[in-house]
């Protein structure tokens, strides 16, 4: 069962050719995050810009993918157009299982196709198909074309970009199987720079499962924990939208560009409201029995006919926050309308929502004019915001082209940096306080999932810098093991370190099973060294003034504590990224 090496498909788009390479395996980097970093060390060109043809776009899975439930994510590694540093983005859908059934541990895409193209890969085939007719089309339209072009469902995964990726937006995403995304830090722009409209991974092979009783018993035990106990019920029932009401009651939900943290209208966009009024069904990533993907609907009248049709739209906490509370939109169906518009254009929903929230406040303050935005921007004005999303994706004016490179970059030119809600990248939907603000601002992915600082804010009343820093570093070390496997982080309470070791052991990965903490620490340091080597300077990260003005259930943010924690975390990151002696 155990493989001593990783099987990596390297593709040169310019030549339309590829090769399979065998490189050293899980004993060194596990997979996922660790493997992506290792491959960028091998293939990346830190001295060249992010859009240079030689820069690789990497997709990596882990040794447990396909063998255990919720080992369902893929890690994308790339040089980010957002900040020019090494970055990761994670996505579910069918991509991980498709790679496993294609007998691949990783896919590395390099070069630039001569014309807009689609890359198709499987266990026994590789093709770069010219597809100029897809260029300019939105994500959903491209999906319809590709499902006809590439037969088979099951183990087929379709990754594609929209107009935002073609235009080089620094927060263009890669849509994965319609309802999942490599969302943050601009992976979609990397595909666009390569003239790569889509990647189709066809899992056209098989892989053997262990035949012994120990594997079967462990699988059944984990399956029951994930389906028959309360551990995962939240994610299946209301899903993460349950957070909307909880955070609003705590006065910790960002509203209207974080000018408020509570609004009575939250009930209209709560998880309960979405479930009662909009929910059609649940679905799941391949290899997941939980079903956390919630699909709502919007209904519209068919053109010139007295008929109606509906469209299914995925929703979670973050899209509801970004297209709802952050923009002052308080109708569940209107939030879905904006989420769909964002998805069609291929924009990261959190960055797009925060960018437009800043632009709307800047409009109100007179920093922007209609020459810049092409239309008035007002909180809650859904038709105008929907048009603005299209302008943002397509770069309709100099202003929108600049805003598409990041809210902070636009604020540096037009003013309003003090109310730009940027923490390394546009903030996630948690105004819980100092530890979260620092954790996203400085964290490796600038993601709320790097360390879950929002949980610490809610659990600890009297925080100290030392305790908060210890929490961030401990969480990061534990999570990097899961993202190297690659596990869905929703299952982190099930896949505790001892369970992960048991899973590796039963598949024959005895060495990594016995040294999991040390291996996790090695991977963590490898990633930080890579990020620092590509230009990251944690001491220069700024937290805008708006975050010091936040008031929630604990009162006003303690700016002194926040700045002290930021300095301590920056120093710890420097130590973690120090080259080995």
Rosetta blueprint (number, residue, H / E / L):
1 X L
2 X L
3 X L
4 X L
5 X E
6 X E
7 X E
8 X E
9 X E
10 X E
11 X E
12 X E
13 X L
14 X L
15 X L
16 X L
17 X E
18 X E
19 X E
20 X E
21 X E
22 X E
23 X E
24 X E
25 X L
26 X H
27 X H
28 X H
29 X H
30 X L
31 X L
32 X H
33 X H
34 X H
35 X H
36 X H
37 X H
38 X H
39 X H
40 X H
41 X H
42 X H
43 X H
44 X L
45 X L
46 X L
47 X L
48 X L
49 X L
50 X L
51 X L
52 X L
53 X L
54 X L
55 X L
56 X L
57 X E
58 X E
59 X E
60 X E
61 X L
62 X L
63 X L
64 X L
65 X L
66 X L
67 X L
68 X L
69 X L
70 X L
71 X L
72 X L
73 X L
74 X E
75 X E
76 X E
77 X E
78 X E
79 X E
80 X L
81 X L
82 X L
83 X L
84 X L
85 X L
86 X E
87 X E
88 X E
89 X E
90 X E
91 X E
92 X L
93 X L
94 X L
95 X H
96 X H
97 X H
98 X H
99 X H
100 X H
101 X H
102 X L
103 X L
104 X L
105 X L
106 X E
107 X E
108 X E
109 X E
110 X E
111 X L
112 X L
113 X L
114 X L
115 X L
116 X L
117 X E
118 X E
119 X E
120 X E
121 X E
122 X L
123 X L
124 X L
125 X L
126 X E
127 X E
128 X E
129 X E
130 X E
131 X L
132 X H
133 X H
134 X H
135 X L
136 X L
137 X L
138 X L
139 X H
140 X H
141 X H
142 X H
143 X H
144 X H
145 X H
146 X H
147 X H
148 X H
149 X H
150 X L
151 X L
152 X L
153 X L
154 X L
155 X L
156 X E
157 X E
158 X E
159 X E
160 X E
161 X L
162 X L
163 X H
164 X H
165 X H
166 X H
167 X L
168 X L
169 X L
170 X L
171 X L
172 X E
173 X L
174 X E
175 X E
176 X E
177 X L
178 X L
179 X L
180 X E
181 X E
182 X E
183 X L
184 X L
185 X L
186 X L
187 X H
188 X H
189 X H
190 X H
191 X H
192 X H
193 X H
194 X L
195 X L
196 X E
197 X E
198 X E
199 X E
200 X E
201 X E
202 X E
203 X L
204 X L
205 X L
206 X L
207 X L
208 X L
209 X L
210 X L
211 X L
212 X L
213 X H
214 X H
215 X H
216 X H
217 X H
218 X H
219 X H
220 X H
221 X H
222 X H
223 X H
224 X H
225 X H
226 X H
227 X H
228 X L
229 X L
230 X H
231 X H
232 X H
233 X H
234 X H
235 X H
236 X H
237 X L
238 X L
239 X H
240 X H
241 X H
242 X H
243 X H
244 X H
245 X H
246 X H
247 X H
248 X H
249 X H
250 X L
251 X L
252 X L
253 X L
254 X L
255 X E
256 X L
257 X L
258 X L
259 X L
260 X E
261 X L
262 X L
263 X L
264 X H
265 X H
266 X H
267 X H
268 X H
269 X H
270 X L
271 X H
272 X H
273 X H
274 X H
275 X H
276 X H
277 X H
278 X L
279 X E
280 X E
281 X E
282 X E
283 X E
284 X L
285 X L
286 X L
287 X L
288 X L
289 X L
290 X L
291 X L
292 X L
293 X E
294 X E
295 X E
296 X E
297 X E
298 X E
299 X E
300 X E
301 X E
302 X L
303 X L
304 X L
305 X L
306 X L
307 X L
308 X E
309 X E
310 X E
311 X E
312 X E
313 X E
314 X E
315 X E
316 X L
317 X H
318 X H
319 X H
320 X H
321 X H
322 X H
323 X H
324 X L
325 X H
326 X H
327 X H
328 X L
329 X L
330 X L
331 X L
332 X H
333 X H
334 X H
335 X H
336 X H
337 X H
338 X H
339 X H
340 X H
341 X H
342 X H
343 X H
344 X H
345 X H
346 X L
347 X E
348 X L
349 X H
350 X H
351 X H
352 X H
353 X H
354 X H
355 X H
356 X H
357 X H
358 X H
359 X H
360 X H
361 X H
362 X H
363 X H
364 X H
365 X L
366 X L
367 X L
368 X L
369 X L
370 X H
371 X H
372 X H
373 X H
374 X L
375 X L
376 X L
377 X L
378 X L
379 X L
380 X L
381 X L
382 X H
383 X H
384 X H
385 X H
386 X H
387 X H
388 X H
389 X H
390 X H
391 X H
392 X H
393 X H
394 X H
395 X L
396 X L
397 X L
398 X H
399 X H
400 X H
401 X H
402 X H
403 X H
404 X L
405 X L
406 X L
407 X H
408 X H
409 X H
410 X H
411 X H
412 X H
413 X H
414 X H
415 X L
416 X L
417 X H
418 X H
419 X H
420 X L
421 X L
422 X E
423 X L
424 X L
425 X L
426 X E
427 X L
428 X L
429 X L
430 X L
431 X L
432 X L
433 X L
434 X H
435 X H
436 X H
437 X H
438 X H
439 X H
440 X H
441 X H
442 X H
443 X L
444 X L
445 X L
446 X L
447 X L
448 X L
449 X L
450 X L
451 X L
452 X L
453 X H
454 X H
455 X H
456 X H
457 X H
458 X H
459 X H
460 X L
461 X L
462 X L
463 X L
464 X L
465 X H
466 X H
467 X H
468 X H
469 X H
470 X H
471 X H
472 X H
473 X H
474 X H
475 X H
476 X H
477 X H
478 X H
479 X H
480 X H
481 X H
482 X H
483 X H
484 X H
485 X H
486 X L
487 X L
488 X L
489 X H
490 X H
491 X H
492 X L
493 X L
494 X L
495 X L
496 X L
497 X H
498 X H
499 X H
500 X H
501 X H
502 X H
503 X H
504 X H
505 X H
506 X H
507 X H
508 X L
509 X L
510 X H
511 X H
512 X H
513 X H
514 X H
515 X L
516 X H
517 X H
518 X H
519 X H
520 X H
521 X H
522 X H
523 X H
524 X H
525 X H
526 X H
527 X H
528 X H
529 X H
530 X H
531 X H
532 X H
533 X H
534 X L
535 X L
536 X L
537 X L
538 X H
539 X H
540 X H
541 X L
542 X L
543 X L
544 X L
545 X H
546 X H
547 X H
548 X H
549 X H
550 X L
551 X E
552 X E
553 X L
554 X L
555 X E
556 X E
557 X L
558 X L
559 X H
560 X H
561 X H
562 X H
563 X H
564 X H
565 X H
566 X H
567 X H
568 X H
569 X H
570 X H
571 X H
572 X H
573 X H
574 X H
575 X H
576 X H
577 X L
578 X L
579 X L
580 X L
581 X L
